[in-house]
């Protein structure tokens, strides 16, 4: 998301095909220009990288950040949705395992 956000801010289009993926339909219905969402993608990308570092270094806050980011990224069909669901499941199963 970070790379895509920087790319769209510099080039006016996303990496890949000229037409964004199915996620864009959600924003078109809200009358939002998806090509102006570069800063949003940059913020999400930075937060996801921060989450990875937090998980890698076993920071307590990384669990809740992962849950929040996964929920907030469900709109990013199809790839973001798939990753978000997988990460949510892994985090929740991991949390249950730690409570045993």
N, C-alpha and C positions, 0 to 999 in steps of 0.2 A: 504494500500500500504506500509505503514511503517513496519508493522509486516511481510508482505510477503518479503519485501526487506531484512530485517534482517535475516529472515529464509533462504532465498536462498543463502545469503552470507555465512551463517554458515553450511548449509546442502547440498548445491549444487542442490536443487530442491525447487519448490514453495510449499506452503501449499496446500494440496488437492491432486488431481490426479498427477501421474508422468508426464503426458504430459500437458503443459500449455494450456490455453484456446485459442480461435480463434484469440486473439490479437497477439499471437506469430507468426502467419503466415505472418503478415506484416513485422516482423523483419527477419524471415527466407528468405523472398524474397530479403531483403537487405543484406543477408549473415551476419547477426548479431546473435551471440550466446545469446539467451534470458536468459540463466542461468548466464550471466555476467552482467545483468542489475540491480542487487541488489542495488547498490548505487543510480541509477536513481529512483527506487521505494522508497528508503529511503528519498531522497530529495522531491519527490512528496508527500509522506506521511507527512513529516514535514510541508511542505507548506500548505497542506490541513488542518492540525491541526491549524496552524497559522491563516488560513482563518476563521475557526470556532471560535477561540478566538476573532478575529477581529470583526466578525459579532455579537457575543455575547456581546461584549463590545461597539458595535456601532461605530467602527472606520471607518472614511471616506474611507481609503485606502482598506478596505475589499471588497467593491463593485468591484473595478477594478481588485483586486487580484482574486476574484471569477470568473470573466469573463475570465481572462487570464488562470487560472488553468482549468476551464471547457473546454476551447478550446483546451488546450494542453493535456487534458486527453481523448479526444474523441476517440483516437486510442485504448483505453483499453477495447476492446470488450469482452463480452457484458455489463458487470456490469458498468464499468467506463463510457461507452458511455451513458447508460441510466441515470446514476446519473448526468453526465455532462449536458445532454440536459435538464433534470428537473431543475438543479441549474441555468442554463442559462435562462430558461424561467421564473423562479421565480425572479431572479435578475432583468431581463429586465422589467417584469410586475411591480415589486416593484418600480423600478426607474421611470416608467411612472406614477404610482400612486402618487409618491412624487412630481412630477412636476405639478399635477393638482391643 
